[in-house]
Amino acid sequence: MKATRLHIRQLRRSLDPRTQREHSVALARNLKRTPEFTRSRRIAFYIAADGEINPAPLLRIALEHGKRCFLPVLRRSHLNHLWFIEYRANDILRPNRFGIPEPDIRHRILTKPWSLDLMLTPLVAFDDACHRIGMGGGYYDRTLSYLHHRHCWRKPMLIGLAHECQHIRFIEQHPWDIRMNIIATEHRIHRCTQG
């Protein structure tokens, strides 16, 4: 998995800025019409880094349609877990310990993931069964571990965002891995197979 992660990260970083922008706009066009997006009122986004497909055009659409948008933040007191803070268009973002911009946590209400309708997640690679390889830190898997008890928890719907070139044939799963419900790329919406 380490070699696959390295190879796909290099592949997505090799996309030139124009291609990156085109993919982001096409992703927004593909996803904005889906029932998962149109019905959701509270949506978690992310700030793209390391060649990840950028959800910023979709974030603008969500804000224009009056949806409440959230960004992940790292909490020192809850290591390796994510919490979410509502994002407003004029918010100032500051780099976290990995250099990824996030909202200032001071004087803000932290939102738990199960209160969100939809979570858009970055990923390194995905397969036809909506398994994902992340960056290796396990932040999303740990944050969403409660979803292993799906009979109790239904939210949020999970959509992984990626460039189509991040699609691979098969990803071996571990018991702690959280599978996406859908993968969205610049080319299509992947409604996932069982596996």
C-alpha positions in Angstrom: 0.0 0.0 0.0 2.9 2.3 0.7 4.2 2.1 -2.9 0.7 2.6 -4.3 0.2 5.7 -2.0 3.5 7.2 -3.2 2.8 6.5 -6.9 -0.7 8.0 -6.9 0.4 11.0 -4.9 3.1 11.7 -7.5 0.6 11.2 -10.3 -1.9 13.7 -8.9 0.8 16.2 -8.1 2.0 16.0 -11.7 -1.3 17.4 -13.0 -0.6 21.0 -14.2 -2.5 23.9 -12.6 -4.8 24.3 -15.6 -5.8 20.6 -15.5 -6.3 20.9 -11.7 -8.7 23.8 -12.2 -10.6 22.1 -15.0 -11.0 19.0 -12.9 -12.3 21.0 -10.0 -14.9 22.7 -12.1 -16.0 19.5 -13.7 -16.2 17.8 -10.3 -18.5 20.6 -9.1 -20.7 20.3 -12.2 -21.0 16.5 -11.7 -21.7 16.6 -8.0 -24.0 19.6 -7.7 -26.9 17.8 -9.4 -26.8 14.7 -7.3 -29.6 14.1 -4.7 -26.9 13.6 -2.1 -25.7 17.1 -2.6 -29.0 18.9 -3.3 -30.7 17.4 -0.2 -27.9 18.1 2.2 -28.0 21.2 4.4 -24.8 20.7 6.5 -21.8 19.7 4.4 -18.2 19.2 5.4 -15.6 20.2 2.8 -11.8 20.2 3.0 -8.9 22.5 1.8 -7.0 20.8 -1.0 -3.3 20.0 -0.6 -0.7 17.8 -2.2 -2.5 17.7 -5.6 -5.9 16.7 -4.2 -8.8 17.6 -6.3 -10.1 21.0 -5.1 -13.7 21.2 -3.8 -13.6 25.1 -3.7 -15.9 25.5 -6.8 -18.5 23.2 -5.1 -18.0 25.1 -1.8 -18.9 28.3 -3.5 -22.0 26.7 -5.0 -23.0 25.4 -1.6 -22.6 28.8 0.1 -24.6 30.5 -2.7 -27.5 28.0 -2.1 -27.6 28.7 1.6 -26.0 25.4 2.7 -24.0 25.4 6.0 -20.5 24.5 5.1 -17.9 23.1 7.5 -14.1 22.5 7.4 -12.1 20.0 9.4 -9.8 21.1 12.3 -7.2 19.1 14.3 -7.7 19.3 18.0 -4.7 19.0 20.3 -6.8 17.4 23.1 -8.2 14.8 20.7 -5.1 13.6 18.8 -5.7 12.0 15.4 -9.4 12.9 15.3 -11.1 15.6 13.3 -13.8 18.1 14.4 -15.5 20.5 12.2 -16.1 24.3 12.3 -18.6 26.1 10.2 -17.0 28.1 7.4 -18.0 31.5 6.3 -16.8 33.2 3.1 -14.8 35.8 5.0 -13.1 33.5 7.5 -9.4 33.7 7.9 -7.7 30.3 7.6 -4.4 29.5 9.4 -2.1 26.6 8.7 -2.3 23.6 11.1 0.7 21.5 12.1 0.8 19.9 8.6 0.6 23.3 6.9 -3.0 22.8 5.8 -5.2 25.9 6.2 -8.1 25.6 8.7 -10.4 27.9 10.5 -9.2 29.4 13.8 -10.6 27.2 16.6 -10.8 30.0 19.2 -14.3 31.2 20.1 -15.9 28.8 17.6 -18.4 26.0 18.1 -16.9 22.6 17.3 -19.2 20.3 15.3 -19.2 16.5 15.6 -19.3 14.5 12.4 -22.6 12.8 13.1 -24.4 16.1 13.0 -23.4 16.6 9.3 -25.5 15.5 6.4 -22.7 15.0 3.9 -18.9 14.8 4.2 -16.6 15.3 1.2 -13.3 13.6 1.9 -10.0 13.7 0.1 -8.2 10.5 -0.8 -5.1 9.1 -2.4 -6.7 6.2 -4.3 -10.1 4.5 -4.7 -11.5 1.3 -6.2 -14.9 0.2 -7.6 -16.1 -0.8 -4.2 -15.5 2.7 -2.8 -12.6 1.6 -0.6 -10.1 4.4 -0.2 -6.5 4.9 0.6 -5.9 8.0 2.6 -2.7 9.9 3.4 -1.8 7.3 6.0 -2.6 9.2 9.2 -6.0 7.6 9.8 -7.7 10.8 10.7 -10.9 10.2 8.7 -11.0 6.5 9.7 -10.7 7.3 13.4 -13.1 10.2 13.2 -15.7 8.1 11.5 -15.1 4.9 13.4 -18.6 5.1 14.9 -20.0 4.3 11.5 -19.0 0.7 11.9 -22.2 0.5 14.0 -24.4 1.6 11.1 -27.5 0.3 12.8 -27.2 3.2 15.2 -25.6 5.9 12.9 -26.8 7.0 9.5 -24.9 10.3 9.0 -23.0 11.7 7.3 -23.2 10.4 3.8 -19.6 10.0 2.7 -18.4 11.0 -0.7 -14.7 10.7 -1.6 -13.4 13.2 -4.1 -10.6 12.4 -6.5 -9.1 12.8 -9.9 -10.1 9.9 -12.2 -6.4 9.0 -12.5 -6.6 8.0 -8.8 -8.8 5.0 -9.6 -7.1 1.6 -9.1 -8.4 -1.9 -9.5 -8.4 -3.2 -5.9 -7.7 -1.9 -2.4 -7.1 -4.4 0.4 -9.2 -3.5 3.5 -8.4 -3.5 7.2 -11.1 -3.8 9.9 -10.7 -0.1 10.8 -11.2 1.3 7.3 -14.3 3.3 6.6 -15.7 2.8 3.1 -17.2 5.7 1.1 -20.7 5.7 -0.1 -19.8 7.3 -3.4 -16.7 8.5 -5.2 -16.9 11.7 -7.4 -14.3 12.6 -10.0 -14.1 15.1 -12.9 -15.5 12.4 -15.2 -18.3 10.7 -13.3 -20.1 9.8 -10.1 -19.0 6.2 -9.1 -21.9 4.4 -7.5 -20.0 1.8 -5.8 -20.1 -2.0 -6.2 -20.2 -4.3 -3.2 -16.9 -5.7 -2.0 
